[in-house]
């Protein structure tokens, strides 16, 4: 049963955790289960002592938890008003006749608490994987592929039913597009791309299996490839179109027999992706697709980024508080250029983190990226390939790139998938065989 709990919870997260600002009952359920999982992981004896990369990742988790607690640091009103932007807001309160109450570092503590609760599913997955090691990577990969395939089928029903289709599960969503179990079509594209490297990892794992089983499983994997590519095409996300070839190419390298081939190909892949993205985004067709794949035009996105940079400077070094972006952003909008579109996120997770958490959030991001790059290079250049660790590198890279222009990690579905990737990257150890269970026997 220990090896069943985590795959089942990941499945539930991918099904019910597809919205960042909706689906409250589904997300509440996931958060309550997450609390139980964290308690179970902390009171149960660890499967084995943590290795150095796992301890570093655990330290990063502790740093994030401290950053969250820092938001609720109580401050004297006089000191609070001396912090960046607080004095101006305090003056507005007095002009409106508002009597100041207990003040915390965060401008809106209850929003900070809500944002912290949304992190629980990803935290539960990460803590459970690190401490208990009660999972098989192949089982998690099959969960991801299954939800991906069902999402594509669901997307076909959504398109067939039009804007009034009963197969859309959220009141605020991209009606007329394929969204699957998500509220945002771009986030479905993230899942479709992330599934491809895990599919390649499964193919790499089953090659030594009995030939009669191998043919059936390879046929099934081929069907999954077709489903994923068809889903990306039907989804219409510019992000999906832009990264599908690099992700497919990198996933194919998981099957490469020589480490030198992976190194050379990866060295060529990074600049080609960067050049391709720049060319696409600056072309007429790329601008048109960006406008059609989102309710936000390129001009609006540029304005959001510029306003967010201004907010970062104003609230540095402490930030405005976790979860406060939607409330402080209107202070930076040009009243003559505003529209009916509500800006609930910066559409760049890194900018939003800096706005809300300031220098400490920037430090946490820098430490994480240093850890991620170190593990990615070690895994990708290793002589003995671990297919699931390589898949985790590719999938997490796609999510991190998408976070430059959107907010996929704000959903429980993608954040738990990202947590799985980080735990797999931390687990990998060079020149060591990871015990495997033949789930087909």
BAVEXDREN-256336 format. One record per residue (C-alpha): residue in one letter; x negated, y, z; residue number from 1. Coordinates in Angstrom, 2 decimals. Each point is the difference from the previous one (the first is absolute). Layout:
# BAVEXDREN-256336
> A/X/Y/Z/NUM
...
END
This chain:
# BAVEXDREN-256336
> X/0.00/0.00/0.00/1
> X/-2.94/2.36/0.61/2
> X/-0.78/-0.13/-3.73/3
> X/3.60/0.80/-0.98/4
> X/0.65/3.15/2.04/5
> X/-2.29/2.39/-1.89/6
> X/1.11/-0.99/-3.54/7
> X/3.66/0.30/1.06/8
> X/-0.60/3.43/1.51/9
> X/-1.86/1.19/-3.11/10
> X/2.94/-1.21/-2.10/11
> X/2.45/1.96/2.18/12
> X/-2.15/3.14/-0.23/13
> X/-0.14/-0.18/-3.81/14
> X/3.78/-0.46/-0.15/15
> X/1.22/2.48/2.64/16
> X/-2.86/2.51/0.18/17
> X/0.27/1.64/-3.41/18
> X/0.97/3.54/1.03/19
> X/-1.95/2.76/1.75/20
> X/3.00/2.14/0.97/21
> X/2.91/-2.44/-0.17/22
> X/1.00/-3.51/0.94/23
> X/-0.13/0.83/3.69/24
> X/1.68/-3.20/1.20/25
> X/-2.32/-2.21/-2.03/26
> X/-3.06/1.88/1.20/27
> X/1.24/-0.02/3.58/28
> X/0.25/-3.79/-0.20/29
> X/-3.55/-0.22/-1.37/30
> X/-1.31/2.28/2.75/31
> X/1.64/-2.03/2.78/32
> X/-1.45/-3.22/-1.39/33
> X/-3.36/1.76/-0.34/34
> X/-0.02/0.78/3.73/35
> X/0.61/-3.69/0.75/36
> X/-2.79/-1.04/-2.39/37
> X/-2.49/2.43/1.55/38
> X/0.86/-1.28/3.49/39
> X/-0.39/-3.61/-1.19/40
> X/-3.36/0.75/-1.59/41
> X/-1.35/1.81/3.06/42
> X/1.02/-2.61/2.60/43
> X/-1.01/-3.04/-2.06/44
> X/-3.56/-1.29/0.07/45
> X/-1.81/1.09/-3.20/46
> X/-0.68/-2.64/-2.62/47
> X/-3.73/0.81/0.09/48
> X/-2.26/2.93/1.04/49
> X/0.29/2.96/-2.34/50
> X/-2.87/0.57/-2.42/51
> X/-1.65/3.39/-0.38/52
> X/2.11/1.20/-3.00/53
> X/3.17/-1.04/1.83/54
> X/-1.09/1.82/3.15/55
> X/-0.67/3.11/-2.08/56
> X/3.49/-0.21/-1.51/57
> X/1.43/-0.49/3.49/58
> X/-1.89/3.11/1.09/59
> X/1.58/1.93/-2.86/60
> X/3.43/-1.15/1.17/61
> X/-0.86/1.20/3.53/62
> X/-1.12/3.36/-1.44/63
> X/3.34/0.42/-1.80/64
> X/1.88/-0.86/3.20/65
> X/-2.00/2.63/1.90/66
> X/0.77/2.52/-2.74/67
> X/3.71/-0.73/0.43/68
> X/-0.19/0.37/3.79/69
> X/-1.84/3.29/-0.50/70
> X/3.15/1.40/-1.63/71
> X/1.79/-0.22/3.36/72
> X/-2.69/1.78/2.03/73
> X/1.89/2.46/2.30/74
> X/-1.38/3.54/-0.05/75
> X/0.63/3.18/1.99/76
> X/2.05/2.45/-2.07/77
> X/-2.74/2.64/0.06/78
> X/-2.60/-2.41/-1.33/79
> X/2.42/-1.43/-2.56/80
> X/0.70/3.46/-1.46/81
> X/-3.73/0.55/-0.52/82
> X/-0.27/-3.00/-2.31/83
> X/0.18/0.66/-3.77/84
> X/3.49/1.09/-1.15/85
> X/1.60/-0.79/3.37/86
> X/0.04/3.64/1.14/87
> X/1.94/1.07/-3.09/88
> X/2.55/-2.76/0.44/89
> X/0.33/0.82/3.71/90
> X/0.73/3.62/-0.92/91
> X/2.73/-1.17/-2.40/92
> X/1.55/-2.01/2.86/93
> X/0.07/2.98/2.31/94
> X/1.54/2.20/-2.72/95
> X/2.73/-2.63/-0.47/96
> X/0.65/-0.12/3.74/97
> X/-1.40/-3.51/0.40/98
> X/-1.40/-0.74/3.45/99
> X/-3.29/-1.93/-0.33/100
> X/0.08/-3.40/1.65/101
> X/-2.77/-2.56/0.55/102
> X/-2.46/0.26/-2.89/103
> X/-2.22/-2.66/-1.53/104
> X/-2.74/0.08/-2.60/105
> X/2.50/-1.10/-2.66/106
> X/2.41/2.73/-1.06/107
> X/2.88/-2.51/-0.10/108
> X/-0.70/-2.90/2.41/109
> X/3.12/-2.00/-0.90/110
> X/-1.05/-0.02/-3.67/111
> X/-3.45/-1.21/1.06/112
> X/1.62/-2.81/1.96/113
> X/2.12/-1.00/-3.01/114
> X/-3.08/-0.07/-2.23/115
> X/-1.90/-2.11/2.52/116
> X/2.82/-2.55/0.12/117
> X/-0.13/-0.37/-3.79/118
> X/-3.60/-1.23/0.36/119
> X/1.01/-2.93/2.21/120
> X/0.55/-2.66/-2.75/121
> X/-3.42/0.56/-1.56/122
> X/-1.63/0.08/3.44/123
> X/1.73/-3.27/0.95/124
> X/-1.23/-1.77/-3.14/125
> X/-3.55/1.26/0.48/126
> X/-0.23/-0.87/3.70/127
> X/1.54/-3.44/-0.54/128
> X/-2.36/-0.85/-2.86/129
> X/-3.11/1.25/1.81/130
> X/0.63/-1.63/3.37/131
> X/1.80/-3.25/-0.75/132
> X/-1.20/-0.93/-3.53/133
> X/3.24/-2.01/-0.19/134
> X/0.52/0.29/-3.73/135
> X/-1.09/-1.36/-3.36/136
> X/-0.82/2.60/-2.64/137
> X/1.65/-2.12/-2.68/138
> X/3.30/0.05/1.90/139
> X/-0.06/3.79/0.20/140
> X/-0.80/0.17/-3.73/141
> X/3.02/-2.16/-0.85/142
> X/2.21/2.27/2.10/143
> X/-1.24/3.05/-1.93/144
> X/0.53/-1.71/-3.37/145
> X/3.47/-1.23/0.93/146
> X/1.21/3.44/1.07/147
> X/-1.59/1.51/-3.11/148
> X/1.86/-2.41/-2.30/149
> X/3.33/0.51/1.77/150
> X/-0.54/3.78/-0.14/151
> X/-0.42/-0.12/-3.77/152
> X/3.21/-2.02/-0.35/153
> X/1.76/2.44/2.30/154
> X/-1.32/2.88/-2.08/155
> X/1.53/-1.54/-3.13/156
> X/3.39/-0.11/1.77/157
> X/-0.43/3.62/1.06/158
> X/-0.70/1.13/-3.57/159
> X/2.89/-2.05/-1.37/160
> X/2.43/1.53/2.51/161
> X/-1.05/3.59/-0.70/162
> X/0.15/2.80/2.56/163
> X/3.04/-1.59/1.68/164
> X/-1.66/-3.39/0.40/165
> X/0.76/-1.65/3.37/166
> X/-3.54/-1.43/-0.01/167
> X/-1.54/3.29/1.19/168
> X/-0.44/-0.34/3.75/169
> X/-0.75/3.62/0.96/170
> X/2.15/3.11/-0.23/171
> X/-3.01/2.09/-1.07/172
> X/-1.84/-1.89/-2.74/173
> X/-1.03/0.13/-3.68/174
> X/3.35/-0.88/-1.56/175
> X/-0.38/-1.23/-3.58/176
> X/-3.49/-1.44/0.69/177
> X/-1.24/-3.31/1.32/178
> X/-0.70/0.33/3.72/179
> X/0.49/-3.57/1.25/180
> X/0.13/-0.02/3.78/181
> X/-1.50/3.51/0.14/182
> X/1.53/3.46/-0.04/183
> X/-2.77/1.34/-2.26/184
> X/-0.79/-1.53/-3.40/185
> X/-3.69/0.93/0.32/186
> X/-0.27/-2.09/3.15/187
> X/1.33/-3.04/-1.87/188
> X/-2.79/0.59/-2.52/189
> X/-2.46/-0.14/2.90/190
> X/1.31/-3.43/1.04/191
> X/-0.11/-1.28/-3.59/192
> X/-3.63/1.05/-0.40/193
> X/-1.03/-1.33/3.42/194
> X/1.51/-3.41/-0.81/195
> X/-2.25/-0.55/-3.04/196
> X/-3.34/-0.51/1.85/197
> X/1.65/-2.34/2.50/198
> X/1.31/-2.00/-2.93/199
> X/-3.56/-0.29/-1.35/200
> X/-1.17/-1.07/3.47/201
> X/2.54/-2.82/0.05/202
> X/-1.17/-1.18/-3.42/203
> X/-3.61/0.01/1.26/204
> X/1.00/-2.02/3.07/205
> X/1.99/-2.69/-1.80/206
> X/-2.62/-0.81/-2.66/207
> X/-1.49/-2.87/2.04/208
> X/3.45/-1.40/0.86/209
> X/1.30/-3.26/-1.50/210
> X/0.48/0.48/-3.81/211
> X/3.68/-0.99/0.06/212
> X/0.76/2.69/2.55/213
> X/-2.33/2.47/-1.71/214
> X/1.94/0.02/-3.27/215
> X/3.30/0.72/1.75/216
> X/-1.46/2.74/2.19/217
> X/-1.87/1.63/-2.89/218
> X/3.23/0.06/-1.99/219
> X/1.75/1.63/2.94/220
> X/-2.79/2.57/0.31/221
> X/0.25/0.77/-3.71/222
> X/3.69/0.69/0.45/223
> X/-0.81/2.38/2.87/224
> X/-2.44/1.89/-2.24/225
> X/2.69/0.47/-2.63/226
> X/2.52/1.14/2.62/227
> X/-2.43/2.54/1.49/228
> X/-0.98/1.50/-3.38/229
> X/3.65/0.18/-1.10/230
> X/0.88/1.63/3.32/231
> X/-2.72/2.65/-0.39/232
> X/1.19/0.78/-3.54/233
> X/3.65/0.28/1.06/234
> X/-0.88/2.02/3.11/235
> X/-1.31/2.93/-2.06/236
> X/-2.36/1.29/2.69/237
> X/-2.95/1.94/-1.39/238
> X/-2.07/-1.34/2.88/239
> X/0.88/-3.56/-1.01/240
> X/-0.81/0.65/-3.66/241
> X/-3.29/1.68/0.87/242
> X/-1.35/-2.73/2.29/243
> X/1.42/-3.20/-1.51/244
> X/-2.98/-0.66/-2.30/245
> X/-2.69/0.76/2.63/246
> X/1.84/-2.15/2.57/247
> X/0.43/-2.87/-2.48/248
> X/-3.68/0.25/-0.97/249
> X/-1.18/0.09/3.61/250
> X/2.31/-2.90/0.89/251
> X/-1.49/-2.06/-2.84/252
> X/-3.44/0.58/1.51/253
> X/1.10/-2.02/3.06/254
> X/-0.27/-3.02/-2.29/255
> X/-3.48/1.02/-1.25/256
> X/-2.56/-2.71/0.84/257
> X/-2.94/2.39/0.42/258
> X/-0.35/2.81/2.56/259
> X/-2.15/2.00/-2.45/260
> X/2.92/0.10/-2.45/261
> X/2.28/1.42/2.70/262
> X/-2.58/2.65/0.91/263
> X/-0.55/1.18/-3.57/264
> X/3.70/0.00/-0.86/265
> X/0.91/1.85/3.19/266
> X/-2.68/2.60/-0.70/267
> X/1.57/0.67/-3.40/268
> X/3.57/-0.20/1.27/269
> X/-0.14/2.91/2.47/270
> X/-1.10/2.74/-2.46/271
> X/2.35/-1.36/-2.68/272
> X/2.95/0.25/2.41/273
> X/-0.96/3.56/0.96/274
> X/-0.38/1.08/-3.64/275
> X/3.25/-1.73/-0.99/276
> X/1.99/1.68/2.79/277
> X/-1.38/3.44/-0.91/278
> X/0.78/-0.49/-3.69/279
> X/3.53/-1.28/0.65/280
> X/0.93/2.74/2.48/281
> X/-1.26/2.74/-2.32/282
> X/1.73/-1.31/-3.10/283
> X/3.43/1.16/-1.16/284
> X/1.49/-3.50/0.26/285
> X/-1.52/-0.47/3.45/286
> X/1.55/3.22/1.27/287
> X/3.36/-1.00/-1.47/288
> X/-0.13/-3.46/1.60/289
> X/-0.98/1.53/3.34/290
> X/3.02/2.28/-0.15/291
> X/2.33/-2.85/-0.99/292
> X/-1.31/-2.43/2.62/293
> X/0.62/2.39/2.88/294
> X/2.43/2.67/1.11/295
> X/-3.04/2.26/0.46/296
> X/-1.55/1.73/-3.01/297
> X/-3.81/0.32/-0.26/298
> X/0.39/3.70/0.85/299
> X/1.88/-0.80/3.22/300
> X/-2.60/-2.58/1.03/301
> X/-2.79/2.51/-0.61/302
> X/1.82/2.56/2.13/303
> X/0.49/-2.55/2.81/304
> X/-3.72/-0.84/-0.02/305
> X/-0.98/3.69/0.06/306
> X/2.42/0.81/2.83/307
> X/-1.19/-3.04/1.95/308
> X/-3.62/1.18/-0.26/309
> X/1.06/3.38/1.39/310
> X/1.81/-1.72/2.89/311
> X/-3.08/-2.12/0.73/312
> X/-2.10/3.15/0.42/313
> X/2.62/1.71/2.16/314
> X/0.49/-2.90/2.43/315
> X/-3.60/-1.19/0.16/316
> X/-1.49/-1.50/2.15/317
> X/2.97/-1.56/1.85/318
> X/2.63/-0.25/-2.76/319
> X/3.70/0.68/0.31/320
> X/0.86/-3.36/1.52/321
> X/0.75/-3.45/-1.32/322
> X/3.22/-0.09/-2.04/323
> X/0.44/3.79/-0.15/324
> X/-0.81/0.55/-3.69/325
> X/3.64/0.32/-1.21/326
> X/0.68/2.64/2.66/327
> X/-3.07/2.19/-0.48/328
> X/-0.25/-0.24/-3.80/329
> X/2.83/2.54/-0.67/330
> X/-2.20/2.63/1.70/331
> X/-2.35/-0.25/-3.00/332
> X/2.49/-0.09/-2.86/333
> X/0.48/2.96/-2.29/334
> X/3.61/1.07/0.59/335
> X/0.34/1.09/-3.63/336
> X/-1.13/-3.37/-1.35/337
> X/1.79/-2.44/2.30/338
> X/2.46/-2.53/-1.39/339
> X/2.67/-2.35/1.30/340
> X/-2.61/-2.79/0.34/341
> X/-0.81/-0.72/3.66/342
> X/-3.73/-0.48/0.53/343
> X/-0.27/-2.69/2.67/344
> X/-3.61/-1.01/-0.74/345
> X/-3.13/1.51/-1.52/346
> X/-0.07/-2.76/-2.65/347
> X/-3.62/-0.45/1.04/348
> X/-0.36/-1.98/3.20/349
> X/-3.48/1.33/0.72/350
> X/1.08/3.64/-0.18/351
> X/3.00/-0.76/2.20/352
> X/-2.17/-1.68/2.62/353
> X/-2.30/3.03/0.09/354
> X/2.94/2.40/0.33/355
> X/1.51/-1.94/2.88/356
> X/-3.06/-1.26/1.90/357
> X/-2.77/2.43/-0.94/358
> X/-3.67/-0.78/0.52/359
> X/0.62/-3.15/2.06/360
> X/2.14/-1.45/-2.78/361
> X/-2.70/0.90/-2.52/362
> X/-2.57/-1.77/2.16/363
> X/2.18/-3.12/0.19/364
> X/0.40/0.03/-3.81/365
> X/-3.76/0.39/-0.51/366
> X/-0.81/-2.88/2.36/367
> X/2.57/-2.23/-1.65/368
> X/-1.25/0.73/-3.52/369
> X/-3.58/-0.72/1.10/370
> X/1.16/-3.36/1.43/371
> X/2.09/-0.83/-3.08/372
> X/-2.79/0.84/-2.45/373
> X/-2.53/-2.04/1.99/374
> X/2.26/-3.07/0.04/375
> X/1.04/0.40/-3.64/376
> X/-3.61/0.12/-1.23/377
> X/-1.04/-2.96/2.14/378
> X/2.95/-2.12/-1.13/379
> X/-0.28/0.90/-3.67/380
> X/-3.78/-0.55/-0.23/381
> X/-0.07/-3.27/1.97/382
> X/-1.38/-3.09/-1.72/383
> X/2.70/-2.23/1.46/384
> X/3.33/1.50/-0.95/385
> X/2.97/0.01/2.37/386
> X/2.94/0.46/-2.40/387
> X/2.41/1.36/2.61/388
> X/-2.54/2.50/1.35/389
> X/-0.60/1.22/-3.57/390
> X/3.77/0.22/-0.55/391
> X/0.30/2.06/3.17/392
> X/-2.64/2.44/-1.30/393
> X/1.85/0.49/-3.30/394
> X/3.47/0.29/1.54/395
> X/-1.10/2.42/2.72/396
> X/-1.90/2.09/-2.57/397
> X/3.18/0.33/-2.09/398
> X/1.94/1.13/3.09/399
> X/-2.68/2.51/0.98/400
> X/-0.07/1.45/-3.53/401
> X/3.79/0.27/-0.09/402
> X/-0.14/1.88/3.32/403
> X/-1.73/2.85/-1.84/404
> X/3.24/0.85/-1.80/405
> X/2.72/-1.58/2.15/406
> X/0.72/-1.44/3.45/407
> X/0.26/-3.82/-0.34/408
> X/-1.53/-0.58/3.45/409
> X/2.94/1.83/1.58/410
> X/2.13/-3.09/-0.65/411
> X/-0.16/-3.04/2.28/412
> X/-0.17/-2.28/-3.06/413
> X/-3.17/1.48/-1.51/414
> X/-1.64/0.81/3.36/415
> X/0.31/-3.63/1.15/416
> X/-1.34/-1.19/-3.36/417
> X/-2.92/2.39/0.48/418
> X/-0.55/-1.35/3.52/419
> X/-0.18/-3.53/-1.43/420
> X/-2.66/1.17/-2.45/421
> X/-2.09/1.66/2.73/422
> X/0.16/-3.09/2.22/423
> X/-1.08/-2.25/-2.90/424
> X/-2.92/2.33/-0.76/425
> X/-1.02/0.00/3.67/426
> X/0.26/-3.81/0.25/427
> X/-2.38/-0.67/-2.90/428
> X/-3.48/-1.17/0.92/429
> X/-2.75/-0.64/-2.52/430
> X/-1.23/-3.57/-0.50/431
> X/2.67/-1.50/2.23/432
> X/2.73/-2.34/-1.13/433
> X/3.41/1.07/1.29/434
> X/2.07/-3.06/1.02/435
> X/2.95/-0.51/-2.35/436
> X/3.17/-2.03/0.15/437
> X/1.37/-1.59/-3.19/438
> X/3.58/1.27/0.12/439
> X/0.84/-2.25/-2.96/440
> X/-0.81/-3.28/1.71/441
END
